[in-house]
Every structure is written in C-alpha cells, then in structure tokens.
C-alpha cells in the first residue's frame, strides 16, 4: 500500500474538493485561494470540523496569485515547499478548479481572453513548471463542449503532454456519485510518465486504465430514467410522502432532513427580498424550467447549484429562497460543515455554488488513489 499523497490545493474556495480528498486519507499540505472571504470560510469550516491546519499554511491575496507563482520569489518559495514535502512523501498532487464563468454558456463566455479564463492557463503552466506526480483540473462542460473553447482546452492538454503527463478526462455528473444534483463538470486528470513508467498505457493516444467508473453509484442515464415527479401546485408548509419508485437518497428533501437544515447554523441565512414575494407563491413545486426563479421539488434532485447571474432557487414548500444550509446539503456536504456567520450572503452562496460537490470530490479522490495503488 502506498502512502497517501500530499496535496497542494489551488483555487480552494471554501474547501469542498479538499475535504473529499482529506476524508479519503490524503494530506492537504498547502492551500491557495486569492479571495480572502473564501479563505476565511475555508479556515472556519476546518476549525468546526476539527481538522489540522495545512503544514505549509494558507495562502491568500497576492500571495495566492497563481500567475505569480510561476516566476520570481513566489515561484522559488513554492518550489522549496514542494521539495520539502517530497522528503516526507514521494507522491505530490495538485488539485484545483480555476474560476469558470468565462467558459460557461450561462456566464460571461469570454473564454481564454477573460480574466478568469486566463487563470486556467496559469494553473496549467504552474503544473508544467512544478511537475507534481499527478494533478486534477475541474471546469465547466462549456470548456469541453463549446467549439470556441475546445481549441483552447486542447492547447492546454498539449502543453501538459509536452511536460510529460499522460491524460485522461471525463464529463462527470455529480448525481452519479450520490449528490442530489444534476451537475455536469469536465474533470481532467494527468499522471506524470515518471510515475506510470508505461505500465498501464492502453494505446498510442495517451489514455490509461483509470478507474472512472469504480466509484459511480449509478449511471446518470439510469437515474434520469426514474419516474421523477414533475410539477405540482405550490402549497406552503405542505406535507407529502416520497414515492416508492424513485431513489429517495437523491432527493433534496432527503438531504434537508439528513443535514437537519432547519437547525443548522446556516439555516437562517437566506435572502429576504422586499419585492417578488407574491411571485414566489405562483411558481409550482418542481418548476425549474426558467433561468431564474426555479422552484425545487422536494422529491427530486436539484438542478445545478448555481446561485449567481440572477438565478434564484426557491424552497419547495416555503415562500422563500433556499438557505445556505439547504444549498450545502444539495452540494452533499456533511451536516457539520458550517460557513461563518459574518460572511456576506452573496459570498456564502457564491462559494457554495462554485464548489465541487463533496461526494463527487471524495469519489474522484478514491479513484486516483486506487490508480496509484495499481502503479505501486
């Protein structure tokens, strides 16, 4: 059995991706997040979970500018930390999901020319320079499926291949891992040739036998084929029972109860608009057909957790938007994952919507670990 790898985390947000790796056994040694409120949330959540501080600390603000980590003193300091980490553990991994609105069809769609789009390039350049043994890159499906962005994505892969990485990718859906949410994301994983040593290469296209399907609970096609309830008239504080012919564990109500969202510390954190309250009552339970003012169905999974760009998700049977506690549950976070009370509502929902769902993070971490064990 190999030692659990040491992780350097970039674009960490509030730490959803990191938590999945850490609870699998990996050591989170270095945490990078440029936006101070997200870093504060990361640190607070770790304290509440009673997790140790990263050995090489938290890096935020200018200290966390990924573009500056590939040159000058900042680059040298990071290199020294990586070298020190290798003295304790020979396997080092980078994980991160650069901000993605520039590649999202529903976002800015500026592509690699946008400020956030450039961060994806900087992250890849950092990987190519520091040469971790493996890396994980997460982004929206628009980077993979949209023609105008695909060329940029392919150019990133070419840089990685020239740096010695063998690559594998998959468009995952979080619902496959037990997350109550229909959320597609592209995951690109690279393992350096020095680690693989040609043991598990299957062909000449740089693919290898990565266990993508090992920790999937059900394929999305099977899940989406269940007779999910569609819509029904909204009734405040109504009580209904879960149908017997659907997987209850993939419904928002199951997770609301599982995480006890009513008594969760973030249960009272939700937007209370001065107008549009009347409109809230006119939208059927389960009607998520419009871009904004989507009402969740209690006995169905949620659409993608996205709470910016005027997208409003309404509670199934309350006359309000969902709370932060409910959004955390939809992201499959443990019930004891808490965001700080002094964080703004906007930043709370932003970091929740940006995060990689916890159960998906955990499954990806388990898949990488299984592959590394096969190499050992």
C-alpha positions in Angstrom: 0.0 0.0 0.0 1.4 3.4 -0.9 1.5 6.4 1.4 -1.4 8.7 1.0 -0.3 11.5 -1.4 0.4 15.1 -0.3 -1.9 17.7 -1.8 -1.2 21.3 -2.9 -4.6 22.9 -3.4 -5.3 25.8 -5.7 -8.5 27.9 -6.2 -9.6 26.2 -3.0 -12.7 28.2 -2.3 -14.3 27.0 0.9 -12.6 23.6 0.6 -15.2 21.2 -0.8 -12.8 19.5 -3.2 -10.1 19.4 -0.5 -12.4 17.9 2.1 -13.2 15.0 -0.3 -9.5 14.3 -0.7 -8.8 14.7 3.0 -11.5 12.4 4.2 -10.2 9.8 1.8 -6.8 10.0 3.5 -4.7 12.4 1.5 -2.7 15.1 3.4 -3.7 18.7 2.5 -0.4 20.5 2.9 -0.8 23.8 1.1 -4.0 25.8 0.4 -4.2 28.6 -2.1 -7.3 30.9 -2.5 -6.9 34.5 -3.8 -10.3 35.8 -2.4 -10.0 36.4 1.4 -13.6 35.8 2.3 -13.4 32.3 0.8 -10.2 31.6 2.6 -11.8 32.7 5.9 -14.7 30.3 5.2 -12.2 27.5 4.5 -10.4 28.1 7.7 -13.6 28.4 9.8 -15.1 25.2 8.3 -11.9 23.3 9.1 -12.0 24.5 12.7 -15.6 23.4 13.0 -14.6 20.0 11.6 -11.6 19.8 13.9 -9.2 19.3 11.0 -5.5 20.2 11.4 -4.0 23.3 9.7 -2.1 22.6 6.4 1.6 22.1 7.1 2.5 24.8 4.6 -0.3 27.2 5.6 -3.0 29.2 3.9 -2.1 31.5 1.0 -4.4 34.3 0.0 -4.4 37.7 -1.7 -1.3 38.5 -3.8 0.4 35.5 -2.1 -2.1 33.3 -3.9 -1.9 34.8 -7.4 -1.3 31.7 -9.5 0.2 33.7 -12.3 2.9 35.0 -10.0 3.7 31.5 -8.7 5.4 30.7 -12.0 8.1 33.4 -11.7 10.2 35.3 -9.2 10.4 34.8 -5.5 6.9 33.3 -5.2 7.8 30.6 -7.6 11.0 29.8 -5.8 9.2 29.7 -2.4 6.6 27.3 -3.8 9.3 25.1 -5.3 11.1 24.9 -1.9 7.8 23.8 -0.2 7.3 21.1 -2.8 10.9 19.8 -2.3 10.4 19.8 1.4 7.1 17.8 1.0 8.9 15.2 -1.1 11.2 14.5 1.8 8.2 13.2 3.7 6.2 11.7 0.9 7.4 11.0 -2.7 4.0 11.5 -4.3 2.7 15.1 -4.7 -0.6 16.1 -6.3 -2.0 19.4 -7.4 -5.8 19.8 -7.3 -7.9 22.8 -8.4 -10.8 24.2 -10.4 -10.0 27.7 -11.7 -13.0 30.0 -11.8 -15.1 29.1 -14.8 -17.7 31.8 -15.7 -15.6 32.7 -18.8 -16.3 29.2 -20.2 -19.9 28.9 -19.1 -22.7 29.3 -21.6 -24.8 30.9 -18.8 -21.9 33.1 -17.6 -19.6 35.6 -19.3 -18.5 33.3 -22.1 -15.3 35.3 -22.7 -13.2 32.2 -23.0 -9.4 32.2 -22.5 -9.4 36.0 -23.1 -11.3 36.7 -19.9 -9.7 37.3 -16.6 -10.9 34.0 -15.2 -10.2 32.2 -18.4 -6.5 33.2 -18.1 -6.4 31.5 -14.7 -6.9 28.2 -16.3 -3.8 28.8 -18.5 -1.8 29.9 -15.4 -2.8 26.8 -13.5 -1.7 24.5 -16.4 1.6 26.5 -16.7 2.2 26.1 -13.0 1.7 22.3 -13.3 4.1 22.1 -16.2 6.7 24.1 -14.3 6.4 22.4 -10.9 5.7 18.9 -12.2 3.6 17.2 -9.5 3.3 13.5 -9.9 -0.4 13.9 -10.7 -3.0 16.7 -11.0 -6.7 17.2 -11.1 -8.3 20.1 -13.2 -12.0 20.8 -12.9 -14.1 23.1 -15.0 -17.5 23.6 -16.6 -18.6 21.5 -19.6 -18.5 24.5 -21.8 -14.7 24.3 -21.9 -15.0 20.8 -23.3 -18.2 21.0 -25.4 -18.3 24.6 -26.8 -16.4 24.8 -30.1 -14.8 28.2 -29.5 -13.4 27.0 -26.1 -12.4 23.5 -27.2 -9.4 24.7 -29.1 -8.1 26.4 -26.0 -8.7 23.3 -23.9 -6.8 21.2 -26.4 -3.9 23.6 -26.4 -3.8 23.2 -22.6 -3.7 19.4 -22.9 -0.8 19.7 -25.5 1.2 21.7 -23.0 0.7 19.1 -20.4 1.6 16.2 -22.7 4.8 18.0 -23.7 5.6 18.3 -20.0 5.4 14.5 -19.7 1.8 13.9 -18.5 -0.4 11.1 -19.6 -4.0 12.4 -19.6 -7.5 11.1 -19.0 -10.7 13.0 -18.9 -14.4 12.5 -18.3 -17.5 14.7 -18.3 -18.9 13.7 -14.9 -22.3 14.2 -13.4 -22.4 14.7 -9.6 -25.7 12.8 -9.4 -23.8 9.6 -10.3 -21.9 9.8 -7.0 -25.0 10.2 -4.8 -25.2 14.0 -4.9 -28.8 15.3 -5.2 -28.0 17.5 -8.1 -27.8 17.3 -11.9 -24.4 18.9 -12.3 -22.0 18.2 -15.2 -18.3 19.1 -15.0 -15.2 18.2 -17.0 -12.5 16.5 -15.0 -9.0 16.3 -16.5 -6.5 14.1 -14.6 -2.9 13.8 -15.5 -0.2 11.4 -14.2 3.4 12.0 -15.0 5.2 9.4 -17.1 7.9 9.0 -14.5 5.2 7.6 -12.1 3.4 5.4 -14.6 6.5 4.0 -16.4 4.4 2.8 -19.2 2.7 0.1 -17.0 -0.9 0.9 -17.8 -0.9 2.7 -21.1 -3.5 1.1 -23.4 -2.8 2.7 -26.7 -0.9 5.5 -28.5 -3.4 8.3 -27.6 -2.0 8.7 -24.1 -5.0 7.1 -22.4 -4.6 4.8 -19.5 -6.7 2.5 -17.4 -8.1 5.0 -15.0 -11.0 3.6 -12.8 -13.5 6.3 -13.7 -16.5 4.0 -13.1 -15.3 2.3 -10.0 -17.0 4.7 -7.5 -20.0 5.7 -9.5 -23.2 4.5 -7.7 -25.5 4.7 -10.8 -25.0 5.9 -14.3 -26.9 9.2 -14.9 -29.0 7.6 -17.7 -30.4 5.1 -15.3 -31.0 7.8 -12.7 -32.7 10.2 -15.1 -34.9 7.4 -16.3 -36.7 7.0 -13.0 -40.3 8.3 -13.0 -39.5 11.5 -11.2 -42.3 13.8 -10.2 -42.6 16.8 -12.5 -44.6 19.7 -11.0 -47.5 20.2 -8.7 -49.2 23.3 -7.3 -47.2 25.1 -4.6 -48.6 24.7 -1.1 -46.9 26.4 1.8 -45.8 24.0 4.5 -47.5 21.1 2.8 -46.6 17.6 3.7 -46.2 14.8 1.1 -44.5 11.4 1.1 -41.8 10.2 -1.1 -42.9 7.9 -4.0 -41.7 4.3 -3.6 -40.4 4.0 -7.2 -37.6 6.6 -7.0 -34.2 6.7 -5.1 -35.1 8.8 -2.1 -31.4 9.4 -1.3 -31.1 11.6 -4.4 -33.9 14.0 -3.4 -33.5 17.4 -1.9 -35.9 16.6 1.0 -33.9 13.6 2.0 -30.8 15.8 2.2 -32.6 18.5 4.0 -33.7 16.0 6.7 -30.3 14.3 6.7 -28.5 17.5 7.4 -31.2 18.8 9.7 -31.1 22.1 7.8 -33.8 23.7 10.0 -31.4 23.7 13.0 -28.2 24.0 11.0 -26.2 27.2 11.9 -26.6 28.4 8.4 -30.3 27.6 8.3 -31.4 31.2 8.8 -29.1 32.5 6.1 -31.1 33.3 3.0 -32.1 36.3 1.0 -35.3 38.0 2.0 -36.2 40.3 -0.9 -38.5 43.3 -0.4 -40.4 42.5 -3.6 -41.3 39.4 -5.7 -42.6 37.6 -2.6 -46.0 37.3 -4.3 -44.3 35.8 -7.4 -42.8 33.2 -5.1 -46.2 31.7 -4.5 -47.2 31.5 -8.2 -44.4 29.0 -9.2 -45.3 25.3 -9.0 -43.2 23.0 -6.9 -40.7 21.4 -9.2 -40.9 24.1 -12.0 -37.3 24.7 -12.8 -37.9 25.5 -16.5 -36.9 29.1 -16.4 -33.5 30.6 -16.0 -34.4 32.4 -12.7 -37.0 31.6 -10.0 -36.6 27.8 -10.2 -38.6 26.1 -7.5 -37.1 22.8 -6.3 -39.2 19.7 -5.9 -38.8 18.0 -2.6 -38.9 14.6 -4.1 -36.5 15.2 -6.9 -32.8 16.2 -7.3 -31.9 19.8 -7.7 -30.7 21.5 -11.0 -27.1 22.6 -10.9 -26.3 24.6 -7.8 -25.8 28.0 -9.3 -26.8 31.0 -7.3 -25.4 33.9 -9.3 -26.3 35.7 -12.6 -29.8 36.3 -11.2 -30.5 32.6 -10.8 -32.9 32.1 -7.9 -33.7 28.7 -6.4 -36.9 28.6 -4.3 -37.7 26.3 -1.4 -40.1 23.5 -2.4 -42.8 24.4 0.2 -41.7 27.7 1.8 -42.3 31.2 0.5 -38.6 32.0 0.3 -35.3 31.2 -1.5 -33.3 28.3 -0.2 -31.0 28.8 2.7 -27.2 28.4 2.8 -27.7 25.2 4.9 -30.0 23.8 2.2 -27.5 24.8 -0.5 -24.8 23.0 1.4 -27.0 19.9 1.6 -27.6 20.0 -2.1 -23.8 20.0 -2.5 -23.8 16.8 -0.3 -21.6 18.4 2.4 -21.6 16.8 5.9 -24.1 18.2 8.3 -21.3 19.7 10.4 -19.8 21.7 7.6 -20.6 25.3 8.5 -19.8 28.7 6.9 -19.0 31.6 9.2 -21.9 33.8 10.3 -20.1 37.0 9.5 -19.7 36.1 5.8 -22.0 38.0 3.4 -24.9 36.1 1.9 -23.6 36.8 -1.6 -20.2 35.3 -0.8 -21.8 32.4 1.0 -23.9 31.4 -2.0 -21.1 32.1 -4.4 -18.6 29.8 -2.7 -21.3 27.1 -2.3 -22.2 27.3 -6.0 -18.5 27.3 -7.1 -17.6 24.2 -5.1 -17.1 20.7 -6.3 -19.9 18.6 -4.6 -18.4 16.7 -1.6 -19.4 13.2 -2.6 -18.1 13.7 -6.1 -14.8 15.0 -4.7 -14.5 12.0 -2.5 -15.1 9.6 -5.3 -12.5 11.3 -7.5 -10.0 11.1 -4.7 -10.8 7.4 -4.2 -10.4 6.7 -7.9 -7.0 8.5 -8.1 -5.8 6.6 -5.0 -6.9 3.2 -6.5 -5.0 4.0 -9.7 -1.8 4.9 -7.7 -2.1 1.7 -5.8 -2.2 -0.2 -9.1 1.1 1.5 -10.0 2.8 0.5 -6.8 
